[in-house]
Amino acid sequence: MGCTQGLTRIFVFLANFAFFFLVGAALLILGILYTVNYTKLSDAIPDDFEAIRYVSIIAIIIGSIIVFIAFLGCCGALRSNTCMLTTYAAILFVIFLIQVALGVYALLKIKDDNQLHSGINSALNQLLQAYYQEDTAQQTFDFIQETFKCCGVKGPSDWNTTPTSCGSYTTGCSNIVFDWILSSVKVIGITAIAVSAVEVIGATLALCLSNCIRNHNRQTSYY
């Protein structure tokens, strides 16, 4: 085994173990955390932006796949298995395309900040009006106020009878929920695009290593 092949193998292994596995796990955890909160905040997300909640679900799927292929890449590098390395590289390229699409979609979906803010404000007002009539509305608004430490849509004055979940908070929930949704989608979108750039390097190294192994085996067979 030549020096180039040995170095490439080390890089592929370290890239998978130290980067792809950890990043895949981080993307998976990030997606789970946001999905849990999106589920609880579903009534506060405007219908026009309902697709936002699926961004975190796709992040979970991609994170799971990255963890799996990181294992595949490590095994392929350690065992000099060209089939596993080629499969690994092909999956990385596919995930690269999906992640770029996910990142661009997430960032483009929220390009109209005013429309999103207006939609959240309207959804929260509807929840507030149904607070004492519907258990779901009450649970959702209580969760929002307790989680984000806010009260009402614009402030405590929105309530005729202030609920206990308001506590002593004086800040309205509309701006806080808007900032959280905006930042969470941006975090997932930017993370997906950033990771995808490194995946291209990982796939290229895997193909280089696979090619080195094939050349080495071909040369060995001549002797």
Backbone hydrogen bonds, N-H to C=O, Kabsch-Sander energy under -0.5 kcal/mol:
donor,donor_aa,acceptor,acceptor_aa,energy
6,G,2,G,-2.2
7,L,3,C,-2.7
8,T,4,T,-2.5
9,R,5,Q,-2.4
10,I,6,G,-2.0
11,F,7,L,-2.5
12,V,8,T,-2.7
13,F,9,R,-2.4
14,L,10,I,-2.9
15,A,11,F,-2.7
16,N,12,V,-1.8
17,F,13,F,-2.9
18,A,14,L,-2.7
19,F,14,L,-0.7
19,F,15,A,-0.9
20,F,15,A,-2.7
21,F,16,N,-2.5
23,V,19,F,-3.5
24,G,20,F,-2.7
25,A,21,F,-2.3
26,A,22,L,-2.5
27,L,23,V,-2.9
28,L,24,G,-2.1
29,I,25,A,-2.6
30,L,26,A,-2.9
31,G,27,L,-2.3
32,I,28,L,-2.1
33,L,29,I,-2.7
34,Y,30,L,-2.3
35,T,31,G,-2.3
36,V,32,I,-2.3
37,N,33,L,-1.7
38,Y,34,Y,-2.9
39,T,35,T,-2.4
40,K,36,V,-1.6
41,L,37,N,-1.7
42,S,39,T,-0.9
44,A,41,L,-2.0
45,I,41,L,-0.7
45,I,42,S,-0.9
49,F,46,P,-1.4
50,E,47,D,-1.5
52,I,49,F,-1.9
53,R,50,E,-1.2
54,Y,51,A,-1.2
55,V,51,A,-0.5
55,V,52,I,-1.5
56,S,52,I,-0.6
57,I,53,R,-0.7
58,I,54,Y,-2.3
59,A,55,V,-1.7
60,I,56,S,-1.7
61,I,57,I,-2.0
62,I,58,I,-2.8
63,G,59,A,-2.6
64,S,60,I,-2.2
65,I,61,I,-2.1
66,I,62,I,-2.6
67,V,63,G,-2.0
68,F,64,S,-1.9
69,I,65,I,-2.9
70,A,66,I,-2.0
71,F,67,V,-1.4
72,L,68,F,-1.8
73,G,69,I,-2.9
74,C,70,A,-2.2
75,C,71,F,-2.3
76,G,72,L,-2.4
77,A,73,G,-2.3
78,L,74,C,-2.5
79,R,75,C,-2.5
80,S,76,G,-0.6
81,N,76,G,-1.7
82,T,80,S,-0.9
85,L,81,N,-2.1
86,T,82,T,-2.5
87,T,83,C,-2.3
88,Y,84,M,-2.5
89,A,85,L,-2.4
90,A,86,T,-2.4
91,I,87,T,-2.4
92,L,88,Y,-2.2
93,F,89,A,-2.2
94,V,90,A,-1.9
95,I,91,I,-2.8
96,F,92,L,-2.5
97,L,93,F,-1.8
98,I,94,V,-2.2
99,Q,95,I,-3.1
100,V,96,F,-2.2
101,A,97,L,-2.1
102,L,98,I,-2.7
103,G,99,Q,-3.1
104,V,100,V,-2.7
105,Y,101,A,-2.6
106,A,102,L,-2.7
107,L,103,G,-2.1
108,L,104,V,-2.7
109,K,105,Y,-2.6
110,I,106,A,-0.7
111,K,108,L,-1.6
113,D,111,K,-1.3
116,L,112,D,-1.9
117,H,113,D,-2.8
118,S,114,N,-2.5
119,G,115,Q,-2.2
120,I,116,L,-2.5
121,N,117,H,-2.3
122,S,118,S,-2.1
123,A,119,G,-2.5
124,L,120,I,-2.6
125,N,121,N,-1.8
126,Q,122,S,-1.9
127,L,123,A,-1.9
128,L,124,L,-2.5
129,Q,125,N,-2.2
130,A,126,Q,-1.5
131,Y,128,L,-1.0
133,Q,130,A,-1.1
134,E,130,A,-2.7
138,Q,134,E,-1.9
139,Q,135,D,-2.8
140,T,136,T,-2.5
141,F,137,A,-2.4
142,D,138,Q,-2.5
143,F,139,Q,-2.3
144,I,140,T,-2.3
145,Q,141,F,-2.6
146,E,142,D,-2.6
147,T,143,F,-2.7
148,F,144,I,-2.6
149,K,145,Q,-0.7
150,C,145,Q,-1.3
151,C,171,T,-3.0
158,D,155,G,-2.0
159,W,156,P,-1.7
166,C,163,P,-1.6
167,G,164,T,-1.3
169,Y,166,C,-2.3
172,G,154,K,-0.9
173,C,152,G,-2.4
174,S,153,V,-2.2
176,I,172,G,-0.6
177,V,173,C,-2.9
178,F,174,S,-2.1
179,D,175,N,-2.4
180,W,176,I,-2.1
181,I,177,V,-2.6
182,L,178,F,-2.5
183,S,179,D,-2.5
184,S,180,W,-2.5
185,V,181,I,-2.1
186,K,182,L,-1.9
187,V,183,S,-2.5
188,I,184,S,-2.1
189,G,185,V,-2.6
190,I,186,K,-3.0
191,T,187,V,-2.4
192,A,188,I,-2.4
193,I,189,G,-1.9
194,A,190,I,-2.6
195,V,191,T,-2.7
196,S,192,A,-1.7
197,A,193,I,-1.2
198,V,194,A,-1.0
199,E,195,V,-1.8
200,V,196,S,-1.3
201,I,197,A,-0.9
202,G,198,V,-2.3
203,A,199,E,-2.7
204,T,200,V,-2.2
205,L,201,I,-2.5
206,A,202,G,-2.1
207,L,203,A,-2.1
208,C,204,T,-2.2
209,L,205,L,-2.6
210,S,206,A,-2.5
211,N,207,L,-2.3
212,C,208,C,-2.4
213,I,209,L,-2.5
214,R,210,S,-2.1
215,N,211,N,-2.3
216,H,212,C,-2.5
217,N,213,I,-2.7
218,R,214,R,-2.3
219,Q,215,N,-2.4
220,T,216,H,-2.3
221,S,217,N,-1.9
222,Y,218,R,-0.6
222,Y,219,Q,-0.9
223,Y,220,T,-1.5
